[in-house]
Amino acid sequence: MRRSIPVRALLPLLLPSVLTLLAAGCGGGAANTGDTAADTTAVVAPAAASSEEAAYAFTEADLDAWERGLAKEIELVRAAQARASAAATPQARGEATQAQWAETTVPQAAQSLGAAGVSYAATRRTVHRVLETLDFQGKIDGPMSLDTTNVAPELRARMTMDPYAELAPASAAALRARLDRVVPRWIEYVKLTAVAG
């Protein structure tokens, strides 16, 4: 039987939108952090695409970078989990827990990729959406499952769609060609972050 992912495990997918709204309401933060913050704003996108976000037309090189970037995120999450386990105070444990969230790991992974990191968040968001859909549909043996009795219409439609249909043809072909490599890495990340969540 497939394991259901707890709602709290999905919070890292939803939290970026909330943080973006809060940041927009507070204003100004990036101007005080210097050029580095301005350079990394393009890589801080959330992992899950909303219905309004177009799928990113990634290339083979972007998928290579995604594989390296997700490996870096897994490394970062494992290190943060070790810090959380060893934390002596609630504050330290909380900081280590937050260090496991995509809002922290995505920009760090992108930075580790150098020039290839510029499109990392967009590639990640698009690839993860396809893999989530494939998993919800039972087309890959991933860790996610969905109770369809009380889902939003958008998610219900996603259960019947061709997940590759949103992709540019070249992106779809590239992802299909390496699905056997991509799926295990994604499953490792999802399981790791679901436990963390």
Disulfide bonds with the S-S distance in Angstrom:
none
